[in-house]
Amino acid sequence: MKNFNELKVSFFESVKNTMPLYSIEICDLFNSIRAGRWKKEVDSCRMDLNKKRELPCFTPSGVYKERNSKSLIIYSGIICLDIDNLDHPEELKRVCKSISWVWVVFISPSGRGLKIFIQTDSPLEKFKETEAEIAISFYEITGYMRDDRAKDLARLQYVSFDQELYENLHPEIFEKRSR
């Protein structure tokens, strides 16, 4: 079984870049988000959303040679749901804490959304099916649907700042259901 805490992801200077700066353990990245590594940049972004494109970002699905689905080097099995336009993201974050297969949740750079990370046993070739099944399961539990544009394999996620980043230390691995 994978040790998800040691999985690496590609880290990019900004959404404008297609070549990663380096790879980083995803838990180190989460710890940096919690500790405020990008607090100044995120605070600025929350005042002016146009600055979001300047934030560093990463690929939760794994390590890439270049940012496109064909250049994946190491697949993580991690899926990220992006929930936007929330008036009270803390309320949905509280609900997420009760979902046994939710691993990490943090407030997005806008301050009005959530990034929700799930560990899966899904093989790469089942990524799209598993991501869709997770999105449907999440909707059935919470009533919130993920951003439909943020679901592809090489999708970037921006760093953020959230001192109250939630991490489930013993999440259930989301297993694709047979249909």
N, C-alpha and C positions, 0 to 999 in steps of 0.2 A: 504494500500500500504506500502511496505517495506521502511524503511529509510535506504538506502544503505550506508550512511555515518556512521551509527552505527553498521553495520554488522561486525562480527568478522570472522577471519580466523585463521588457525593453523600456528604457527611459529616454525621452526625447526632449530637446530644448524647448520646443513649442510645436503646435499643431502644423506649423508651416514646414517642418522638417520631415523628411522621409527616412533619413539615416539615424539610427539611435546613437545617443552619446555613449551609453554603456548599458549593461544589464545589472539589475539590483534585486536582492531578495525582497519579495513583496511585503513581508512583515516589517522589514526595515523601512520601506516606503510608508506603510501604515503608521509606524511609530513616528516618523518624521511629520506626517500630517497631524497626528495628535499633539506632538511637541511644538508645533508652530514654525517649522522650518520655512514655510512659505506664507506666514501670517501677513506680512506687510503687502505682498503681492496680491493675496486673496482679498484683504481688506480694500485695497485699491480697486480690485475687480468688482467687489460688491457695491462700490460707489459708481462704477462705470463698467457695465458688462462688456463693452467693446474691448476692454483690456484682457478678457479671458483668453483670447487667441495668443497672448504673449506668455501665458502660464506654461510651465513644464507639464508633460503628460506621459502616460505609460500605457502599455498594452497588457491588460490583465490575462489575456489568453496565452501569453508566453513570451518567448524570446524570438526576435526577428533579426534577420540579416538586413532587411530593408522593410519599410512599413507597407506591406501588401500581403494578402493571404497566401501567395505562393512562396513567400520568403520566410515562413515560419521554421525555426530551427528546433525549438523545444516547446511542446504543447503542455500547458499547465492544467487543463481541465477546469479552470476557474471561469465562471460566467458572472458578468456584472450587469445588473439591471440599473437603468438610469431613469429615475422618476423626477419629473420636472413640475414646475408651477404649483408648488405647495404653499399654502398660506401659513401652515404650521408644521414644518418638517419634523419637529421634535415629537409630535403626536404619532406620526407614522413610524418614526424610529422606535418609539416605545412598543408599538405593535410588532415591529420586526424582531424585537428581542424575544418575543414569545414563539417565533417560528424556529423550530429545531434545526432546520437546514440552512438558516441564514448565518453566515460566518462573520462578516464585517459590514458595518454601516457607518457612513459618515455624510455630513452635510456637504453639498456640492459648492463649488466656488461662488455661485450666484447667491447662496444663502437661502434659496427657495426650492431646493431639490435634495434628493438623496442618491448616493451611490451604494448599491447593495451587492455584496459579493457572496457567491455560493460556490462551494467545492463540489465537484461532480466526479463520478467514475466514468463519464462519457468518453468514448474514443473520439478522436478528431473527426472521423467521418460522420459522426452523429451530433456534431456541435449544434447545427441549426435546429434539429429536432429537439434536442435537450434544452436549448435556450428557449424555444417556443413553449415547451412544456413547463419550464420553470416560470415563464412569464404568465402563463394561464393559471398555474397553481397559486402564484403570488396574487393575481387578480381575484381569484376565488376566495382567498383568505382575507385580503385587505380592501378590495374594491378599487385598487389603483393599478393602472396598466403602465408598463414601461414605455419610454420613448421608442417608438417604432423605428426611428432612424438609427438608433444606437445599439444594433444587435449583430453586426457582422463580426467575423473572426478577428480582423485586424483593427477593430475600433479602438481609438484612443480614449482614455479617460484622463481628465485634468487632475492635477494635484489639488489639494484644498487645505483648509485649516478647520479642525474640529477637535477641541480639547476633550470633548465627550464622545469621540469615536468609539463605537461599540464593537467589541470583539468577543464572539462566542468561543471560548477556549476548547470546547468539545462539540463542535457542530456535527450533525448527522451529514453524511455524504449523500447528496441528492442522487438518487438512482433513477434512471429513466424507467418509466413504467412500460410494461408490455401492452400493446394495443392491438 
